[in-house]
């Protein structure tokens, strides 16, 4: 099939989701739609019991430390690296460009478009020539490409590991101990709790301290602190989830390739396929109230997340 064209720097910042717009165009009700346009785990972590104080009180230092201590153990964070919890990785992405004087930033494409938007908004130029910063989405979204430590070639390096919890053996967390390095972690993807708005920056203590100054003293809510600390201590759930995602992504591949799609990449949270006409595929599935992801820079890329266990029949019928 034809190779995707290079992304247009002026293309709109598209994202997954947008079910309300899909309902308006194709009908149905929100609950009746199967949203496969994101890479969020469809089987979220079971919520722990929350206390009245979690909602009513300003988060105290003990709760914040419990979360970052759990994060340090779960991700095997080097002792020399600092950890900052924030209300979602996107909040950190928006602030990171202000950590250094604007210059050239290398962001290999295609990839998650918020990084380029954040750097450009603060005066940076996205360019691979003599960059003073480099952003690597690892594994990449949407291709699933994995990077190596040798690919970190700029004084300021951002490694976005929002989808890396499905493949922990490939993490570059050891780089967090080095100057100029920041590793981003997303809680919403792997744990399936995007609404909790929780993310982490891990890395150079000097840079992390600057980021902390931007976020304020109570950036993460009390409920998110408790949910995050509980989930990050649950290695059993994480291991079982990785196994299920591996099985379900293989099942999705079998369904899609039987219908003529060609696997082009992805992770076990989302799969990227090449098809003859991505827009036509999206429209055809939308008529059965299944929402998928296409990209403005490719006529052939179609990305699907995984259905919840009780929603596979809807996808099978749509196909």
N, C-alpha and C positions, 0 to 999 in steps of 0.2 A: 504494500500500500504506500501511498505518497507520504513522504516525510513531512512533519509539521513545519510550517513556516516559522520564522523567528518571531517571538513576541513583539508586538508593537508597543513601544514605551508609552504611547499616548492612549492605549486601550483602557477602558474603564476598569476599575478595581472590582472585578467580579469575585463572588464567593459562593460557597454552597448555601443551602437553605433557601429561603424565599418561597416557602410553601403558600403563604397568603396570595402571592402573585400567581402561583400555579393554579390555585383554586379559582381565582378570578378568571383565568384564561381557559381552563379545561373543566371547571365545574367540580362537583363533589364537596365534601366537608373536610376540614383539616384532619380530623381523626381518621378519616378513611384513606388518607394519602400515606403511601410508604415513601419516606424520605431517605433516599440513598445518595443524596448529593453531598453529604459530609463524610468525614472519616472518624466519626465519633462512635465508640463502642456502643452497640445497641443493647447490651446487657450491663447496665450501670452497677457500680459498687453499691451494696445495700447500705442505706443510710443508718448511722448509729443514732442512738437516742440523744436528742439535744435537750439541754437544760434551759430553764427560763433565763438564767444568767447569760447563756450564749447569745440570746437575742437582746437582752436588756442592758447589759453592761458593756462599757468600753473594753475591748480585748486587753488583757493584762500581759505582762512580760512572760509569765510562766506558760501561757497558752501559745504565745508566739515561739518560745524556745522549744516547746514540745513538738511543734510542727517542723521547725528547721532541724532539730535533732533527729526526727524520724526521716526527714529527707536525706540527711547526711549518711545515715545507715543504709537506706534503701538504694541510693544511687552510688554508694561507696565513694563519697566525696573526699578528696584529699584534705588532710588537716590544714594545709596552708591556704585553702580556698575558703572564701566567704559565701554565705547563702542569704539571699533576699527573697522573701515571699511577697507576692504582689497580686492585685486583683485581675489575674489573667496574664498570659504571656503577651497578649497584644498591648497591654499597658506598658510593658517593659520595652517592646519593640519600638513604640512611639518615642521613648525617652533616650534610648541608647545612642542615637546620632549626636546628641548634645554632649557626649562624654569626651569628644575630641574636636579640634578645629576642623571645619569643613574642608574636604578635599575630594579626591576620587575614591569611590567605593566599588569594589568588584562584587557583583552578585550574579553568579552563573545562572543562566536561564535555560529553560523555563523553570519557574519556582514560585513559591508563595509570594504574592505581590505586595504585601504590606511592608516588607523590609525596604524595598526601593522607594515606596511612597513616603515612608518615615524619613529616610535619608534625604530625599529630594526636598521635602518640606523644610528641612533645616539647612539647605544650601549646598548639599553634597551633589556631586555629579556621578552618576552611575557609569563607570568605565573600567575596563580591565587594564588600562594603561597606568602604570606607576601608582597603584592604589595605596592609600594609607589605611584603608580598612577593607575587610573581606567578610562576606556573609555566606555561610554554607548551611543549607537546610539538610539535615542528616538524620534519617533518610529523607531524600528530597520529596517534595510534594509538587507535582503529581507522579514523578517518574520512579521514585523509590531508590534512586541512586545513593550509594553509600560512599562517603568520603573517607580519607585517611588523614592522619596527623600531618603528613608531608604536604597536604593541600593547604595547610594554614600558613599563608605566606605574606601576611600584612601585619603591621604593628598592632592594629586593633582588629581582633578576630571575634566574630559572633558565630557560634555553632548552635543552630536551632534544632534541638532534639525533641521537638514536640511529639514526634511519632516514634521515638527510639525505644520506648518501653516495651514494644513488641519484639525487639531484637537487642536485648541488653548486652549481649556479647560484643556488639559493634560500637558501643558508646565510646565517645572521646572525652569522657569525664576526667581522665588523667590530665588533660590539657588545662583544666581549670586552675591548676596550681601555678601556671606560668603567667608572667606579666602580660597585660593586654588581652587576656582571654576571658570570654564570657560564654557560658553554656546556658541555653534556655531550655526549660522544661515546662510542659503543659500538663495540668492535672485533668483537664476536661476530656482529652482524647481517649487515653487508655482506660481511665476509670469511668468514662461515660457520663461525667457530671459537668458538662460545659457551663451549665447555669450557675454553678458554685463560684465561677470566676476566680480561679486560682492558678497561679503560675509562679515560676522560680527563675531567678538569675543566679548563677553559680560561677565564681571565678575570682579574678584579681581583686583582693580586698580594697584597694584604692578605688577601682572602678565601681565596685559594689557599694561602697560607702557613698559615692556620688549619686548613684541611682537611688539609694535609700533616702537621700536628701530631697529627691524629686517626688517621692511617693507619699511622704508624710508619716506621722506616727501610728495611725490605725488603718493602714491600707487594706488589710484583709479582715473580713467580718468574723465575728465570734463563731457562727455556725461553720463557716469555711475552715477556720482553724481546727475545730474539733473533727470535722469530716476528713480533712486532709491528713491530720496526724493519725487518725484511726486507720485510714486506708493504706497509708505508707508503711504501717507496721504489719500489714497483712500479706506476707509473702506467699502464703498458701493460696489466697485468692488470685494473686498475680500470676502464679505458675499455672493454675487451672485455666485462667483466662487466656494466657498465651496458647495453651494447647487447643482450646476451643476455637480461637481465632484462626489458628492454622488449619483446622478441619473445615471451618466455615468458608474461608477464602478459597480453599481447594474446591469446595462444592460450588461456589459462585463461578469459578473458572470453568468448571465442567458445563454449567448451564450456558454460559456466554459463548464459549468456543463451539458448542454444539450448534449455536445459531449463527455462526460465521464470524464472530469477533475473534481478534487475535490479541493474546496477552502481550502488553507492551511494558509493564512494570507495575509498581505499587508496593504496598506493604500488606500485612495481614489485616489491617484496618480498612484499607481501600485498595481497589484494583483498577489499573489503567489499561484500557483496551483500545486497539485500533479497529475502526469500522469504516465502511465505505462512505458514510455520510452521518456524522455525529449528530447534527441537528435533527435529521430525519429519525434517527434512533430515539433521541430524547423525546421528540413529539409523539412518536408511536407508543412509547412506554407511558407517557403522560396521559394519553387517552385512557389508559387503564389505571390512572392515578398512582403511578410510580415515578418519582422525581429523581433525575440523575444529573450529573455535572458535565458540562461541556466547557470549552475554553475559547476565548476570542482569537487566540493565535494558532489554532489548529482546526482544520475541517474534519479530522479523523479521530481525534482523541475523545474518548468517553470514559468517565470515571464513575465507579459505583462503590458505595460503602456496603456494609453487610446488613441484611435484614435481621430483625429480632427473631428468636426461635419460632414464634407463632405467626410470622409474616412471610415465610418462604413461599407458601402456596400462592400468595398474591403476585409475587415476582414470577413464579413459574407460569402462572396463567397469562400474565402480561407478555411473556416471551413467546 
